[in-house]
Amino acid sequence: MGTKLLIMIQLWMEYMTTKFNVAEVERSCAEKYLKALKLPEEITSDMVVEGGRVRLKVFQSVEQYNGMRSAIAWVYKVARVEMPFAQDFGTYIKGITRHVAAAKQHLGLKLMKGKAVMKPEAYELIAEHLFKSGEKRDIFNHLMLLLDWNLMKRSENCLNVKMIHIEFEKDYLKFIFEKEKGKQHGDMHGPWHCFANPEKPHICLVLAFARYICALPEVLQECKPLFPGTNQYTSKRQRRIILCRSTL
């Protein structure tokens, strides 16, 4: 049993070490990084790229490896078997944390985790361009942008919303979600109250919703998705990238 367990741990760790990023850095930075981690690896000619910079393999973010560990733990949980090497995994992740910190320190990699925060000024600028656009597709893109911002939800939640999740009450729109990433068992989540903004029509969610319904009245059917189609996320993302490059 001990030998089998050791082989299992080795297999999982070998798999996790195949997930890495490649960074091109100054030679002096690469040397400091290797020295700080006391790695025996030397800089060879095949690691040197144009301009004398060095190409290094570095670990991904700690969150990536924690995600892998969670996925593996879930397999054992579903099988109703205790994961026998949970403690070893924890030790391994701590070692990766040290490598990631050294890479940020010596290689000048990004310190901030996750995506950069969109400032209100950028949000309003993009919203105004979509609002004034004469293209029908931007009626959808405008509503999606305002939903993401006002509901502070993952795009997946907004794209999967149906009319049954939305109610008109008094002077606001009310949204209720049945499921999201943090509530996987169908707990009612919300409600979110979204009010009109007559002073700034380009960021008024109620107006954006009304424009969308006028353009696509078929979505008013109770069981219909608010955003029909199978490739809406990619379409929305590509449009925002183009807008950001052209306006910001």
N, C-alpha and C positions, 0 to 999 in steps of 0.2 A: 504493500500500500504506500509506503514511504517513497519508493522509486517512482511509482505511477504519479503520485502527487507532485513530485519534483519535476517530472516531465510535463505535466499539465501547466504548472507555473511557468516553466521555461517557454512553452509554446505560446501562451498568452502574452508574455513579455516580448518575445520575438515579434509577434504580430504588432504589438503597440509601437515597437521601434521602427516599423516600416512606415509609420505616419510621421512625416517630418516636412519642414519647409526648407527652401534653399535661399540663402542670403548672400549677396555679393557685397563685400566690405573691403576697406583698406587693409593692406597686409599687416600693418602694425596693430590694428584692432583685432584681427584674427589671431595674431600671436599672443596678445594679452588674454584673449578668451580661452585659448587652449591651455595657456599657463595657469590661469585662475582655476580651471577645472582639473588641472594636473593630468591632462590627456596625453597619451604617448603619441598621438597622431602628429605627423609632421606635414608642413605645407609642401606639396609636390607640384610638379610642373602642370599636371592635368587639372589642378585646382585653380590655377592662375588664369584669369580672363583678360579681356582687352583693358588696357590702362593700368595693368599691374594689380588690379583688384583680385580678391580671393573669393572663390565660391565655397561656402560652407553649408553643411547640413545642420540644421538646428531643430530642436523640438518645437512642436506646435504649442498652443496655449495649454496651460494646466487644465482648463475647463474641457478641452477636447479629450484629454485622457481620463478625466473624471467621468465624462460622458460614456466612454468605452467601458469603464469599470462598472458604471450603473447598468449598462446594457447586459454585461456578462452576469452581474448579480441578479438581474431580472430573469435570465434563463434558468438559473438555479432555483429562484423563487417559484417560478411556474412549475418546475419539475418537483417542487417540494423537497428539495435536497439542500442541506446547508453548504454554503460555499466554503470549502476547506482551506482556501488560501487567502481569505479576506485580509488578514493582518499583513501578509507578504505584499499584497497589492498596495496597501496603505504605505508601506515602507518604500515601495518602488515609486509611487506618485510623489512622495517627499523628495526623492532623489531627482526626479524630473523637475520639480519646483526650483531646485538649486540651479539646474542647468538653464532653465528659462530666465531666472533672475540674472545669471551671469551674462546671458546673451543680450539682455536689455541694457545691462551696465556697460559692457565692453564693445558691443557691436552696434550700439545706437539704434536698436529696434524700438518699435512703437511701445510706449509705456502704458497707454490707455487700453483697457480691455473693451471689447465689443465695438459697436459703431459710434461714430462721432455724433454728438447731439446737434439736431437742427435748431438753429436759433429762430425766434419768432419773426425776425425781419426776413430771413430766407423763406420761411413758410409762407408769409404773406406775399412775397414777391412771386413765388411759384404759383400760389393760388390765384393771384391777379392775372397772370399770363394765361392760365387755364380758363379762367372765368371769361376773359375777353376773346379767347380763341374762337374762330368761326368753325372749327372742326367738330363734328358730332362726337367723335371718340373722346374729346376732351371734356364733354359733359360727364362721362363716366369717370375719367381721370380726376376731374375736379371733386366729384363727390367722394371718391375713394381717399383722396388726400385729406379732405375735411373729416371723414370718418376716422381715419388713422389718428389724426391729431386730437379730435374731441373725445373720442372714446378711449384713447391710449391703449388700444388693443393690437394684437398681432394681426398682420394683414390677412392671415388665414381665417381668423374669426370674422373679419369684416367681409371678406369675399364669400363666405358661406352663409351669411345672414339671409333670412327669408322674411317676407312681409309679416308673417305670424309673430316674428320677434320684435316688431315695431308697432308702437301705439301712438296715436295723437291724443294728447291730454292738455287741456287748458292752452297755455302758450308755449308748449315745448313738445319735442319728440322724445319718446321713452323707448329705450332699447334694453332688452333682457336676453342674455345668452345662456344657453343650456349647458354648454361644455366649453372649456378652454384648457390650455396647457396645465395650469395649476389646479384645475378642477375636472378630473377625468371621469368622475362617476355621475355626471348629470346633475350636479347641484345647481340650483337656480342662482345665476350670478348677475347682480345688478340690483335695481335698475339704474341706467344712466339717463340723466335728463339733459337734453341738448336744446338750448334756447336760441332764438333768432338774434341776429346782430344787424339791425337796420342801418347802423352808422358805417359798417364795413361790409357791403353786400358780397364782396369777393371771398369773405371767410364766413359767410352765414350758412350754416349747415341746413337750416330749414329751407332756404332758397335753393341751395344746391340740390336738395332732395326733390323739391317741386319741379325744377328744371329737368331732372332725370326722369321723373314719372311722366312728364309731358312728352319727352322724347321716346320713352319706352313704356307706354301704358300697360303692356301685357304683363309686366312684372307685378302688377297689383293683385294678381290671382294669389290666393292664400298660400298654396303649396309651392309656388314658383320661387326660385332663387332670385334675390334682388339683382345679382350680377350673373346672368346666364352666360354659358360658354365654358370652355375647358382650359383656356390659356390666358386667363385674365391677369394672373400675377406677373407673368413675364411681360405682357403688354404694358401693364402699369409701370413696371420697373424700367423698361426700356424708354418709355416716354419721359419719366422723371430724370433719367440720366441725360437725355438730350436737352431737356429744359435747364438742368443745372449747368451744363457745359455752355449753353448759349446765353444764360441770363445772370449767372453768379460770377 
